[in-house]
Amino acid sequence: MTWKKELDDLVQYRNAYFLAFSATTGYICFGWDIGLIGGVLALPSFQQYFGLDKESPSARAALSGNIVSVLQAGGFFGALASTWLASRLGRKPSLLISAVVFLVFSVIQSIVGMGSTPAVGLKVLYFSRFFGGVGVGLMAAVVPTYVSECAPRAIRGRCTGSIEVAVGLGNMLSFWVNYGVSLNIRPGEMQWRLPIIVQLIPGVLFFIFMLFQPESPRWLVERGRYEDAALSLSRIARQPPSSPAVQLTLSEIRADFVGKHKLSMFAQIKRMGENRITIIRCLIPSLLTFLQQWSGTNALNYYSPQIFASLGFSSTTATLLATGIYGVVKFAVTCLVLAFVIESWGRKRTLIYGGLAQGLMMFWIGGYAALHPQPTVVPTTYVSILAVYLYGVFFCLGWGFTPLVLGAEIAPSHLRPAVMALASGMTWLFTYVIAQITPIMLARVTYGTYLVFGAASVVMAAWVWVGVPETTAVGLEDVKWLFEGEWVRRAVGDSPGGAWVLGGRRALGAEELKRAAGVRAGGEGVEVVLGEGEDEELGKEKVRESQVINVDDPLII
């Protein structure tokens, strides 16, 4: 793809890109908080203020794990709450609520200990990080749903994948703020309070940007607000509400929601088991986020200063500098992958190649740690530090953001809030687990920690090769066809080397299955045929010959 084509696409889809940018600004808060706390814990001024420097190594590890993981506990409950809020109030109001909750409790975190003893301040820190996590968890669960429901299919991967760019940006900024305060602010309260205060900036920007964005057209259709949905689609696609692209998309969304309007949270959960295909589609997003957490990425995000110290960096400033460089590497690679890889490679290849490569890096680091248990610098130390950076590169290639993109695409439209809430809850639950056990594993299992993460990465790649179909450039309402018939064969056929393994045999594609089922698009128009007794208002809808469009129109959402 040429630079001119990239610029043309940027102009054509500028409203959709700005919507994605506005929503994913909230993920900067998420990424900032992930990167923030590890560096703050490493600051001697923080340890002295709360008395961590007087504790034994095991007690200090336990306290560090508690401070880090209490945010994930809150995030878990925030993610579960998102099912009700996103379905009842809408995607946009839910995101605005998450911003307010995050800002209020970030302010509280920044003033803990003022006017009280450090012991009381530590309790307030736990309290504020928990409820701040509720806000971040709510936001993290709703943003992928909101963006995937609003983005045109031609750039849906980029728009949803920009979530990881925001996470990487938040990581990088927090790493460098931590390094900056350690270098330029003398030890004292402001040295560790300032990084917490600065994270209010992306929270405020997130709230302001979201005020000017439309509601999800799919949520509006679910509530029966068809005119508002058409206006929302027209704003995103920069087309009049009466345009063929907008009307076709609206017709497809309405047909997909027949008999599924305004489902309660309990009804959504109940419908997850209505048939085999739905069960599979509802399980895959949670499996993706579960496996993502066992890649070891959050062990590096939260405890990278300690990990770099174990590889031979002797001072706090040096470990924070190495962590800052790690953040820059991840952010830069994420931007490049999002711009040039996610839509050209597809979802599966990024997950498979990224998983295998990041697993190899973890095996190298584990082997080095086994052979050099003492934190002394030898020639292979630099190779191991490079392996950490390469791990960040390969993680960003696939498992950094593709699980969010793929999960939001695979989830059934009428169950997407509940499915993505459970997937996000899985993320927070196992981020909490990883945050708790990583310092213990590093202290007791040592090099085995990296081997566990490496083995998990290989398993992740193998599962995607066998069990996940390719969704790139498939409309959200058409993803269900990928799970019809011989869907495992279809998934293998979509994988690198899959055609050779199958010996030339292949399963029917989504468009072929649609044609076989009598669903017709293009040509003389579009016809949506519904079952008897379903949504009399919708009935049969046709796009007349004067409005004939190509189903591959990139503006179709």
C-alpha distance (Angstrom), angle and dihedral (degrees) to the residues before:
residue distance angle dihedral
M1 . . .
T2 3.79 . .
W3 3.78 125.8 .
K4 3.81 88.9 -116.8
K5 3.80 90.5 56.5
E6 3.80 89.7 48.1
L7 3.80 91.0 52.7
D8 3.81 91.9 46.3
D9 3.80 89.9 51.7
L10 3.79 90.6 48.2
V11 3.81 90.4 54.8
Q12 3.79 94.5 42.8
Y13 3.81 94.4 49.5
R14 3.78 98.4 32.2
N15 3.81 94.3 124.7
A16 3.80 92.0 51.3
Y17 3.79 91.9 46.2
F18 3.81 91.7 50.2
L19 3.80 90.4 49.1
A20 3.81 89.7 52.8
F21 3.81 90.6 45.8
S22 3.81 91.6 50.9
A23 3.80 94.5 48.8
T24 3.79 96.1 42.9
T25 3.81 91.8 50.8
G26 3.79 82.4 83.0
Y27 3.78 88.7 62.3
I28 3.80 88.5 60.0
C29 3.82 84.5 67.2
F30 3.80 88.7 50.5
G31 3.80 93.5 48.5
W32 3.79 91.7 43.5
D33 3.78 92.4 54.4
I34 3.81 91.7 47.4
G35 3.81 92.5 52.7
L36 3.78 96.5 34.6
I37 3.76 103.9 64.1
G38 3.81 98.9 51.2
G39 3.81 91.6 56.2
V40 3.81 93.0 43.1
L41 3.81 90.6 52.0
A42 3.81 89.1 52.4
L43 3.83 92.5 56.1
P44 3.84 111.8 101.7
S45 3.83 89.2 -144.6
F46 3.83 90.8 61.4
Q47 3.79 92.7 45.7
Q48 3.80 91.7 49.5
Y49 3.81 94.4 45.9
F50 3.82 93.2 54.4
G51 3.80 96.0 33.0
L52 3.79 96.3 -114.3
D53 3.82 90.6 134.0
K54 3.81 89.4 64.6
E55 3.81 94.0 55.3
S56 3.79 127.1 92.0
P57 3.81 116.9 -100.4
S58 3.81 92.0 -103.5
A59 3.82 93.0 47.9
R60 3.81 90.5 46.5
A61 3.81 90.3 51.4
A62 3.82 90.4 50.3
L63 3.82 92.6 48.9
S64 3.79 91.4 47.1
G65 3.79 90.4 50.3
N66 3.81 90.9 50.0
I67 3.82 94.0 49.3
V68 3.80 91.7 48.6
S69 3.79 98.5 41.9
V70 3.82 100.7 44.7
L71 3.82 87.6 76.9
Q72 3.80 89.4 56.8
A73 3.80 90.8 50.7
G74 3.80 89.1 56.1
G75 3.79 90.7 43.8
F76 3.81 90.1 56.2
F77 3.81 92.3 57.1
G78 3.80 91.8 42.4
A79 3.81 89.9 54.0
L80 3.81 91.9 50.9
A81 3.82 91.0 48.0
S82 3.80 89.4 54.0
T83 3.81 91.4 73.5
W84 3.80 92.7 65.6
L85 3.80 97.2 35.5
A86 3.82 96.9 46.5
S87 3.80 91.9 47.2
R88 3.80 97.8 41.7
L89 3.81 103.5 35.8
G90 3.79 101.2 22.4
R91 3.80 134.5 -109.0
K92 3.81 97.3 -81.3
P93 3.85 97.9 50.0
S94 3.81 89.4 46.8
L95 3.80 90.6 54.9
L96 3.80 92.0 48.7
I97 3.82 90.1 50.9
S98 3.81 90.4 50.3
A99 3.82 90.0 53.0
V100 3.81 92.7 52.2
V101 3.82 92.9 48.3
F102 3.80 91.3 48.3
L103 3.82 93.2 49.5
V104 3.81 95.6 47.0
F105 3.78 94.9 51.6
S106 3.80 94.1 39.9
V107 3.81 87.0 59.0
I108 3.82 89.0 51.6
Q109 3.83 90.8 49.6
S110 3.79 90.6 52.9
I111 3.84 93.4 56.4
V112 3.82 101.2 39.6
G113 3.78 112.8 138.2
M114 3.79 95.6 23.1
G115 3.79 108.4 131.8
S116 3.80 92.6 2.6
T117 3.76 141.0 71.7
P118 3.81 119.6 -82.5
A119 3.81 88.6 -112.1
V120 3.80 91.3 58.6
G121 3.81 89.2 42.1
L122 3.80 90.0 56.4
K123 3.82 90.1 54.5
V124 3.80 90.7 49.3
L125 3.80 88.7 49.0
Y126 3.82 90.1 55.5
F127 3.81 90.5 47.3
S128 3.81 95.6 48.3
R129 3.81 94.3 43.7
F130 3.81 89.9 51.6
F131 3.80 94.7 52.6
G132 3.80 91.8 38.4
G133 3.79 84.5 56.0
V134 3.81 89.6 53.8
G135 3.82 88.6 58.9
V136 3.80 93.5 45.4
G137 3.82 91.6 45.6
L138 3.80 91.7 52.0
M139 3.78 91.0 49.1
A140 3.81 93.8 44.9
A141 3.80 91.7 53.1
V142 3.82 97.3 46.8
V143 3.83 102.2 41.0
P144 3.86 96.7 68.3
T145 3.80 90.4 48.6
Y146 3.80 93.1 46.6
V147 3.81 95.7 46.9
S148 3.82 95.6 43.9
E149 3.82 90.6 49.4
C150 3.81 92.1 51.4
A151 3.82 105.1 37.2
P152 3.83 121.8 94.9
R153 3.79 109.4 -112.4
A154 3.83 93.1 -117.0
I155 3.81 91.1 64.8
R156 3.81 101.0 21.3
G157 3.79 92.5 111.4
R158 3.80 91.7 52.7
C159 3.80 94.0 45.1
T160 3.80 95.0 48.3
G161 3.79 90.9 38.2
S162 3.79 90.4 56.1
I163 3.79 84.3 77.9
E164 3.78 89.0 77.6
V165 3.81 90.5 47.2
A166 3.79 87.1 57.4
V167 3.80 91.3 47.5
G168 3.80 90.0 49.3
L169 3.79 91.5 47.9
G170 3.79 91.3 50.4
N171 3.82 90.2 47.2
M172 3.78 92.9 49.2
L173 3.80 95.5 46.7
S174 3.79 93.1 47.4
F175 3.82 91.6 48.4
W176 3.80 91.6 52.7
V177 3.80 94.2 43.4
N178 3.81 88.1 53.6
Y179 3.79 90.1 49.0
G180 3.81 91.6 46.2
V181 3.80 95.0 52.1
S182 3.80 91.6 46.4
L183 3.80 89.6 53.0
N184 3.81 103.2 37.5
I185 3.82 108.6 25.6
R186 3.76 119.3 69.4
P187 3.82 115.9 -121.9
G188 3.79 110.7 -79.7
E189 3.78 142.1 94.2
M190 3.81 96.3 -58.5
Q191 3.77 91.2 54.9
W192 3.83 91.8 69.3
R193 3.83 98.5 25.5
L194 3.82 95.4 57.6
P195 3.85 96.6 66.7
I196 3.82 89.0 52.7
I197 3.82 92.1 48.2
V198 3.81 93.5 49.2
Q199 3.81 92.2 56.5
L200 3.82 87.6 70.5
I201 3.82 89.0 75.3
P202 3.84 97.6 71.4
G203 3.82 89.2 42.3
V204 3.80 91.5 57.1
L205 3.82 92.0 45.4
F206 3.80 90.9 49.7
F207 3.80 91.8 53.9
I208 3.83 93.4 47.2
F209 3.82 95.5 46.5
M210 3.81 93.5 48.7
L211 3.81 92.0 53.9
F212 3.81 88.8 71.7
Q213 3.81 99.6 45.0
P214 3.84 127.0 97.6
E215 3.77 125.9 -113.7
S216 3.81 118.8 -100.8
P217 3.84 109.0 -82.0
R218 3.78 90.5 -142.9
W219 3.82 92.3 55.8
L220 3.82 89.2 48.2
V221 3.82 90.9 52.2
E222 3.79 90.0 48.9
R223 3.82 88.5 55.4
G224 3.81 91.3 48.0
R225 3.82 94.2 -111.1
Y226 3.81 96.3 134.6
E227 3.81 98.0 159.9
D228 3.80 91.2 51.7
A229 3.81 89.2 47.6
A230 3.82 90.5 53.2
L231 3.80 90.4 50.3
S232 3.80 90.8 49.4
L233 3.82 91.6 49.4
S234 3.80 91.8 46.9
R235 3.78 91.8 51.7
I236 3.80 92.5 50.4
A237 3.82 94.6 44.8
R238 3.82 94.0 38.0
Q239 3.81 89.5 -128.4
P240 3.83 131.1 121.2
P241 3.84 113.9 -93.0
S242 3.82 88.6 -113.4
S243 3.81 94.4 54.4
P244 3.84 117.3 120.6
A245 3.83 93.0 -119.1
V246 3.81 92.7 53.8
Q247 3.81 94.0 43.0
L248 3.81 93.5 48.3
T249 3.79 91.7 49.7
L250 3.80 90.6 47.6
S251 3.81 91.1 50.1
E252 3.81 92.3 50.5
I253 3.80 92.3 48.5
R254 3.82 92.3 48.0
A255 3.79 91.8 49.1
D256 3.80 91.0 49.7
F257 3.81 91.3 52.9
V258 3.81 96.7 49.7
G259 3.81 107.9 135.4
K260 3.81 91.3 0.6
H261 3.80 103.1 86.3
K262 3.78 122.5 138.6
L263 3.79 96.6 -4.4
S264 3.80 113.1 -173.7
M265 3.79 120.5 -127.1
F266 3.81 90.4 -103.0
A267 3.80 90.8 48.4
Q268 3.81 91.3 50.4
I269 3.80 91.6 50.8
K270 3.81 90.8 46.3
R271 3.80 92.0 50.5
M272 3.79 91.6 54.0
G273 3.81 86.6 81.3
E274 3.81 98.4 43.6
N275 3.82 93.9 111.3
R276 3.80 142.3 -8.8
I277 3.80 96.0 -96.2
T278 3.79 93.2 49.9
I279 3.81 91.2 49.0
I280 3.80 90.8 52.9
R281 3.81 93.2 46.5
C282 3.80 91.1 49.4
L283 3.82 94.3 47.6
I284 3.82 98.9 48.4
P285 3.86 97.1 68.6
S286 3.83 91.3 52.7
L287 3.80 91.9 45.2
L288 3.80 90.0 51.4
T289 3.81 93.4 52.3
F290 3.82 91.9 42.4
L291 3.80 91.7 54.7
Q292 3.81 91.7 42.6
Q293 3.79 90.4 62.4
W294 3.81 92.4 52.8
S295 3.78 91.4 56.7
G296 3.82 88.2 85.3
T297 3.79 96.3 -119.1
N298 3.79 96.1 127.4
A299 3.78 91.2 46.1
L300 3.82 85.5 61.9
N301 3.81 94.1 40.3
Y302 3.79 94.9 52.2
Y303 3.79 101.7 31.6
S304 3.81 104.4 26.7
P305 3.83 92.8 120.2
Q306 3.81 89.6 56.6
I307 3.82 91.9 43.5
F308 3.79 92.9 50.6
A309 3.81 88.6 47.4
S310 3.82 89.6 54.7
L311 3.82 88.5 52.7
G312 3.79 92.4 57.3
F313 3.83 110.6 -79.1
S314 3.78 104.9 133.9
S315 3.84 105.6 -169.3
T316 3.80 133.9 57.6
T317 3.81 91.1 -124.5
A318 3.82 92.2 52.4
T319 3.81 92.9 49.6
L320 3.81 91.5 48.5
L321 3.82 90.3 48.7
A322 3.82 90.7 51.5
T323 3.81 88.9 47.9
G324 3.81 90.4 50.6
I325 3.80 91.5 53.0
Y326 3.83 88.6 49.2
G327 3.82 88.4 55.2
V328 3.81 92.2 50.5
V329 3.81 91.7 49.8
K330 3.81 92.7 50.9
F331 3.79 93.6 46.5
A332 3.81 94.8 47.9
V333 3.81 93.6 47.7
T334 3.81 92.4 46.6
C335 3.80 90.4 54.7
L336 3.80 91.8 49.4
V337 3.80 93.5 47.1
L338 3.78 91.6 48.2
A339 3.80 92.3 49.8
F340 3.81 100.0 43.7
V341 3.81 112.8 11.0
I342 3.82 116.6 38.2
E343 3.82 96.0 66.7
S344 3.84 97.3 33.4
W345 3.83 98.4 44.4
G346 3.77 95.9 33.9
R347 3.79 128.7 -139.6
K348 3.80 100.2 -70.2
R349 3.79 99.6 50.6
T350 3.79 92.9 50.6
L351 3.82 90.4 51.7
I352 3.80 95.2 44.9
Y353 3.81 98.6 44.2
G354 3.80 93.0 38.9
G355 3.81 93.0 48.9
L356 3.81 95.2 50.0
A357 3.82 93.7 45.6
Q358 3.80 95.7 46.7
G359 3.81 89.2 47.8
L360 3.81 90.5 55.9
M361 3.80 90.5 51.7
M362 3.80 91.3 52.0
F363 3.82 90.5 49.7
W364 3.81 89.7 52.5
I365 3.81 93.1 49.8
G366 3.82 90.1 47.0
G367 3.79 91.8 49.9
Y368 3.80 91.3 49.2
A369 3.81 91.9 48.7
A370 3.82 89.9 50.5
L371 3.80 93.7 51.5
H372 3.83 95.9 39.1
P373 3.82 107.7 35.6
Q374 3.83 92.2 161.9
P375 3.84 118.0 78.9
T376 3.79 94.7 -118.7
V377 3.78 124.6 134.4
V378 3.81 116.4 -113.0
P379 3.82 129.0 157.4
T380 3.81 92.9 -90.5
T381 3.82 89.2 54.4
Y382 3.78 89.6 77.1
V383 3.80 91.1 49.2
S384 3.81 89.0 52.3
I385 3.79 91.9 49.8
L386 3.81 87.5 50.2
A387 3.82 87.7 50.8
V388 3.82 89.4 56.9
Y389 3.79 90.1 53.4
L390 3.80 91.9 45.2
Y391 3.78 89.1 50.6
G392 3.81 87.2 57.8
V393 3.82 89.4 49.8
F394 3.81 94.2 51.1
F395 3.80 93.7 42.5
C396 3.79 89.4 55.0
L397 3.80 89.3 48.2
G398 3.78 92.3 65.6
W399 3.76 126.5 -18.2
G400 3.79 94.8 43.6
F401 3.79 97.5 77.5
T402 3.82 109.9 -12.0
P403 3.85 93.3 85.8
L404 3.81 89.0 60.7
V405 3.81 92.6 46.2
L406 3.79 94.2 45.6
G407 3.80 95.9 41.0
A408 3.80 93.5 52.4
E409 3.82 90.3 48.1
I410 3.80 96.2 48.4
A411 3.81 96.7 45.5
P412 3.86 112.3 98.9
S413 3.81 110.1 -104.9
H414 3.81 96.0 -123.6
L415 3.82 91.5 47.7
R416 3.81 99.0 36.8
P417 3.85 96.8 108.6
A418 3.81 92.4 53.4
V419 3.82 94.8 40.2
M420 3.80 94.0 49.0
A421 3.80 91.1 43.5
L422 3.81 89.3 56.1
A423 3.81 91.1 45.0
S424 3.79 90.6 50.0
G425 3.80 89.8 45.5
M426 3.80 88.3 53.7
T427 3.80 88.7 52.3
W428 3.79 92.7 52.2
L429 3.80 94.5 42.3
F430 3.78 94.0 54.2
T431 3.78 94.0 37.2
Y432 3.81 83.8 58.5
V433 3.81 90.4 48.8
I434 3.82 92.6 48.1
A435 3.82 91.7 46.5
Q436 3.80 89.9 52.1
I437 3.80 99.7 44.4
T438 3.82 102.0 36.0
P439 3.83 97.2 78.2
I440 3.81 89.4 45.0
M441 3.82 92.3 47.6
L442 3.81 91.9 47.5
A443 3.81 89.6 51.4
R444 3.82 98.1 43.7
V445 3.80 110.3 18.8
T446 3.83 93.1 32.0
Y447 3.83 109.3 171.9
G448 3.82 91.3 15.4
T449 3.81 87.8 71.4
Y450 3.79 91.0 69.5
L451 3.79 93.0 43.8
V452 3.82 90.3 55.4
F453 3.80 91.2 52.4
G454 3.81 91.6 45.5
A455 3.81 93.1 51.4
A456 3.80 90.2 47.9
S457 3.81 90.3 53.4
V458 3.80 92.0 54.4
V459 3.82 91.4 48.3
M460 3.82 89.2 50.1
A461 3.80 92.2 54.9
A462 3.82 92.7 46.8
W463 3.82 92.7 51.2
V464 3.81 92.5 50.7
W465 3.82 90.2 48.9
V466 3.81 91.0 57.1
G467 3.78 107.4 27.4
V468 3.82 113.0 31.9
P469 3.83 124.8 74.4
E470 3.81 122.6 -145.6
T471 3.83 113.3 -98.5
T472 3.80 100.7 178.0
A473 3.84 112.1 134.6
V474 3.81 91.9 -0.1
G475 3.81 115.4 129.1
L476 3.80 115.7 -115.0
E477 3.80 91.1 -118.0
D478 3.84 90.1 51.2
V479 3.82 98.6 50.8
K480 3.82 89.8 89.6
W481 3.82 89.3 69.2
L482 3.82 90.1 63.0
F483 3.82 88.4 68.2
E484 3.79 96.2 49.3
G485 3.79 122.1 102.7
E486 3.80 116.9 -12.3
W487 3.78 95.2 3.1
V488 3.84 95.2 159.1
R489 3.81 89.7 55.4
R490 3.80 87.9 47.4
A491 3.82 90.1 51.5
V492 3.81 92.5 49.3
G493 3.81 90.9 45.9
D494 3.81 89.6 54.8
S495 3.83 91.1 53.9
P496 3.82 128.1 91.1
G497 3.81 106.0 -87.2
G498 3.79 91.1 6.8
A499 3.81 95.5 120.4
W500 3.82 90.0 54.9
V501 3.82 92.0 49.3
L502 3.80 91.2 50.2
G503 3.79 91.6 48.8
G504 3.77 94.1 -127.2
R505 3.81 95.0 -49.6
R506 3.77 114.2 128.8
A507 3.78 139.9 -179.8
L508 3.80 121.5 -121.5
G509 3.81 115.4 -89.3
A510 3.80 126.1 -122.7
E511 3.82 94.4 -96.2
E512 3.82 91.8 48.0
L513 3.80 91.5 50.9
K514 3.80 90.8 48.2
R515 3.79 91.1 52.5
A516 3.80 91.1 46.9
A517 3.81 89.2 52.3
G518 3.80 91.2 50.5
V519 3.80 97.7 -109.2
R520 3.79 104.6 145.1
A521 3.81 129.9 -165.1
G522 3.79 135.4 169.8
G523 3.79 123.6 8.9
E524 3.80 107.4 73.8
G525 3.78 93.7 5.3
V526 3.77 140.8 -70.2
E527 3.76 123.5 -65.9
V528 3.80 125.1 -168.9
V529 3.80 110.2 -163.2
L530 3.79 116.7 -166.5
G531 3.75 132.1 -164.8
E532 3.78 119.5 -95.6
G533 3.79 113.1 -75.7
E534 3.78 95.4 13.2
D535 3.81 119.8 133.5
E536 3.79 101.5 -30.2
E537 3.79 90.7 -161.5
L538 3.79 90.4 60.7
G539 3.83 97.3 39.7
K540 3.78 107.9 142.9
E541 3.78 119.3 -13.7
K542 3.77 126.3 -167.2
V543 3.73 133.0 -173.5
R544 3.81 100.4 -140.4
E545 3.76 122.4 -125.5
S546 3.80 90.0 -100.9
Q547 3.80 87.5 61.6
V548 3.79 98.4 43.5
I549 3.81 111.5 148.2
N550 3.75 136.9 175.0
V551 3.82 114.0 -101.7
D552 3.78 87.4 -136.3
D553 3.81 90.5 62.6
P554 3.84 102.5 139.4
L555 3.79 91.2 -139.9
I556 3.80 92.1 64.9
I557 3.78 109.4 108.3
